[in-house]
Amino acid sequence: MKYWLLLLVTACFFIGNTAFAQQKRESTVENAKAFVLEAIDYINANGLEKGLAEIQNPNGKFHTKELYIFVVEHRGKMVAHGANPGLVGKNVYEMRDSDGVALFHEFAKKVEENPEGGWVYYKWPNPATKMIEKKATFVKDLDGTNLVGCGVYQ
């Protein structure tokens, strides 16, 4: 009996720690970049309409507890947003962080300079901590008109 109890406790500990480690890995810069590349592959394989629907699905493959995908036109119209569907259709081009950085200007500039993508750094309110924190967002051009991004708090 003790053997089975010990085995059960060990298994629960391992599973719990594995789940915790997975959740911690979700919000890494490597995973944010991989998420963007996966979303672009999905859109290219399934079409823009189906891709945008999947991005906006809160239970879809492009929304985890901490990571989500957004798609925005280079000039600021939000096309899809995995965490805030209320932004879809709005022009966010002039949206600024707490230091005055026009982040969507920076996103567009980054993909215009390098269509393969890159990182933009700024400060943004973290919904989990309710604090302004440093955030890094990886953005990559989708089709010459839209870009795809995913950010992580640092």
Secondary structure as GFF3:
##gff-version 3
##sequence-region A 1 154
A	DSSP	alpha_helix	2	26	.	.	.	ID=ss1
A	DSSP	alpha_helix	29	46	.	.	.	ID=ss2
A	DSSP	alpha_helix	48	56	.	.	.	ID=ss3
A	DSSP	beta_strand	70	73	.	.	.	ID=ss4
A	DSSP	beta_strand	78	81	.	.	.	ID=ss5
A	DSSP	three_ten_helix	85	87	.	.	.	ID=ss6
A	DSSP	alpha_helix	103	113	.	.	.	ID=ss7
A	DSSP	beta_strand	118	126	.	.	.	ID=ss8
A	DSSP	beta_strand	131	141	.	.	.	ID=ss9
A	DSSP	beta_strand	146	153	.	.	.	ID=ss10
###
